[in-house]
């Protein structure tokens, strides 16, 4: 069964818009090779690091929601280190029941106000 994950990615700050598109497409291709699928992606833009990492001072941040078999997360991490422009990546498993309940809770709050 494919699980919903949120991936927090940091790409090198030297990428321009076109290269950033290619980097996200490369992540999508790696996901598809492992049998996963990209749900959506959100770019957060260039941000400075609190402290230098690997002699870098900033990076381009993105959040990518995707579905993948939980046993293949380790393989995805290894593939991203070897073959893409990903500087850092962190993955969290998302609870789909909380995501589907969130719009209803917001609607209830707006009715009460």
PEPEKA-V159716 format. One record per residue. N is the residue number from 1. RES is the residue in one small letter. PSI is psi in radians with two decimals (none if undefined). OMEGA is omega in degrees with one decimal (* if undefined). D_LAST is the distance of its C-alpha to the last C-alpha in whole Angstrom. Layout:
n=N res=RES psi=PSI omega=OMEGA d_last=D_LAST
n=N res=RES psi=PSI omega=OMEGA d_last=D_LAST
//
This chain:
n=1 res=x psi=2.39 omega=179.9 d_last=40
n=2 res=x psi=2.30 omega=-178.8 d_last=38
n=3 res=x psi=2.58 omega=177.8 d_last=36
n=4 res=x psi=2.23 omega=178.8 d_last=33
n=5 res=x psi=2.65 omega=171.0 d_last=33
n=6 res=x psi=2.14 omega=178.6 d_last=32
n=7 res=x psi=2.24 omega=177.3 d_last=35
n=8 res=x psi=1.97 omega=-173.3 d_last=34
n=9 res=x psi=2.50 omega=171.4 d_last=37
n=10 res=x psi=2.16 omega=178.7 d_last=39
n=11 res=x psi=2.75 omega=178.8 d_last=41
n=12 res=x psi=2.49 omega=-177.8 d_last=44
n=13 res=x psi=-0.24 omega=-177.5 d_last=43
n=14 res=x psi=-0.13 omega=-178.6 d_last=46
n=15 res=x psi=2.38 omega=172.2 d_last=45
n=16 res=x psi=-3.09 omega=-175.2 d_last=44
n=17 res=x psi=-0.77 omega=-178.9 d_last=42
n=18 res=x psi=-0.73 omega=178.8 d_last=44
n=19 res=x psi=-0.58 omega=177.2 d_last=45
n=20 res=x psi=-0.72 omega=175.4 d_last=42
n=21 res=x psi=-0.77 omega=179.9 d_last=41
n=22 res=x psi=-0.65 omega=179.3 d_last=45
n=23 res=x psi=-0.74 omega=178.2 d_last=44
n=24 res=x psi=-0.67 omega=175.5 d_last=40
n=25 res=x psi=-0.61 omega=178.2 d_last=43
n=26 res=x psi=-0.69 omega=176.2 d_last=45
n=27 res=x psi=-0.76 omega=178.3 d_last=42
n=28 res=x psi=-0.74 omega=179.4 d_last=41
n=29 res=x psi=-0.71 omega=178.1 d_last=45
n=30 res=x psi=-0.69 omega=176.4 d_last=46
n=31 res=x psi=-0.80 omega=-178.5 d_last=43
n=32 res=x psi=-0.59 omega=176.9 d_last=44
n=33 res=x psi=-0.53 omega=-179.5 d_last=48
n=34 res=x psi=0.07 omega=178.3 d_last=46
n=35 res=x psi=0.25 omega=179.6 d_last=45
n=36 res=x psi=-3.12 omega=178.4 d_last=41
n=37 res=x psi=2.54 omega=178.7 d_last=39
n=38 res=x psi=2.22 omega=178.2 d_last=36
n=39 res=x psi=-0.96 omega=176.3 d_last=33
n=40 res=x psi=2.90 omega=178.0 d_last=31
n=41 res=x psi=2.53 omega=179.7 d_last=32
n=42 res=x psi=2.20 omega=177.4 d_last=30
n=43 res=x psi=2.29 omega=-179.5 d_last=32
n=44 res=x psi=-0.13 omega=176.6 d_last=31
n=45 res=x psi=-3.05 omega=-177.4 d_last=34
n=46 res=x psi=2.30 omega=179.2 d_last=37
n=47 res=x psi=2.55 omega=176.1 d_last=36
n=48 res=x psi=2.56 omega=176.1 d_last=39
n=49 res=x psi=2.68 omega=176.2 d_last=40
n=50 res=x psi=-0.59 omega=175.6 d_last=39
n=51 res=x psi=2.67 omega=-179.2 d_last=43
n=52 res=x psi=2.43 omega=175.6 d_last=46
n=53 res=x psi=2.14 omega=-179.0 d_last=46
n=54 res=x psi=0.76 omega=178.3 d_last=49
n=55 res=x psi=0.33 omega=176.3 d_last=50
n=56 res=x psi=2.54 omega=-177.6 d_last=47
n=57 res=x psi=-0.27 omega=-177.7 d_last=44
n=58 res=x psi=2.93 omega=177.6 d_last=42
n=59 res=x psi=2.96 omega=177.1 d_last=40
n=60 res=x psi=2.13 omega=-175.1 d_last=38
n=61 res=x psi=2.54 omega=175.7 d_last=35
n=62 res=x psi=2.58 omega=173.7 d_last=34
n=63 res=x psi=2.23 omega=-177.9 d_last=32
n=64 res=x psi=2.11 omega=175.5 d_last=33
n=65 res=x psi=2.31 omega=-178.2 d_last=32
n=66 res=x psi=2.83 omega=176.1 d_last=35
n=67 res=x psi=2.35 omega=-179.0 d_last=36
n=68 res=x psi=2.60 omega=174.3 d_last=39
n=69 res=x psi=2.31 omega=-176.3 d_last=41
n=70 res=x psi=-0.50 omega=-179.5 d_last=41
n=71 res=x psi=-0.20 omega=-175.9 d_last=45
n=72 res=x psi=0.06 omega=178.9 d_last=45
n=73 res=x psi=-0.74 omega=178.4 d_last=43
n=74 res=x psi=-0.72 omega=177.6 d_last=46
n=75 res=x psi=-0.68 omega=178.5 d_last=48
n=76 res=x psi=-0.78 omega=179.1 d_last=45
n=77 res=x psi=-0.79 omega=179.9 d_last=45
n=78 res=x psi=-0.75 omega=-179.6 d_last=49
n=79 res=x psi=-0.69 omega=-179.4 d_last=49
n=80 res=x psi=-0.64 omega=178.3 d_last=46
n=81 res=x psi=-0.61 omega=-174.0 d_last=48
n=82 res=x psi=-0.64 omega=-164.1 d_last=52
n=83 res=x psi=0.12 omega=-177.3 d_last=51
n=84 res=x psi=3.11 omega=179.7 d_last=48
n=85 res=x psi=0.40 omega=-177.4 d_last=46
n=86 res=x psi=2.15 omega=178.0 d_last=44
n=87 res=x psi=-0.82 omega=176.0 d_last=44
n=88 res=x psi=2.67 omega=176.4 d_last=42
n=89 res=x psi=2.48 omega=177.1 d_last=40
n=90 res=x psi=2.40 omega=-176.3 d_last=38
n=91 res=x psi=2.43 omega=173.9 d_last=36
n=92 res=x psi=2.46 omega=178.0 d_last=33
n=93 res=x psi=2.28 omega=-178.6 d_last=33
n=94 res=x psi=2.45 omega=177.6 d_last=29
n=95 res=x psi=1.94 omega=-175.5 d_last=28
n=96 res=x psi=-0.53 omega=179.8 d_last=27
n=97 res=x psi=-0.60 omega=177.4 d_last=25
n=98 res=x psi=-0.63 omega=179.0 d_last=23
n=99 res=x psi=-0.68 omega=-178.9 d_last=22
n=100 res=x psi=-0.46 omega=179.5 d_last=22
n=101 res=x psi=-0.41 omega=-176.0 d_last=19
n=102 res=x psi=-0.82 omega=180.0 d_last=17
n=103 res=x psi=-0.59 omega=178.9 d_last=16
n=104 res=x psi=-0.69 omega=179.6 d_last=15
n=105 res=x psi=-0.69 omega=178.5 d_last=13
n=106 res=x psi=-0.72 omega=179.5 d_last=11
n=107 res=x psi=-0.70 omega=178.0 d_last=10
n=108 res=x psi=-0.71 omega=179.8 d_last=9
n=109 res=x psi=-0.66 omega=-178.8 d_last=7
n=110 res=x psi=-0.53 omega=177.2 d_last=5
n=111 res=x psi=-0.67 omega=-178.4 d_last=6
n=112 res=x psi=-0.51 omega=-175.1 d_last=4
n=113 res=x psi=none omega=* d_last=0
//
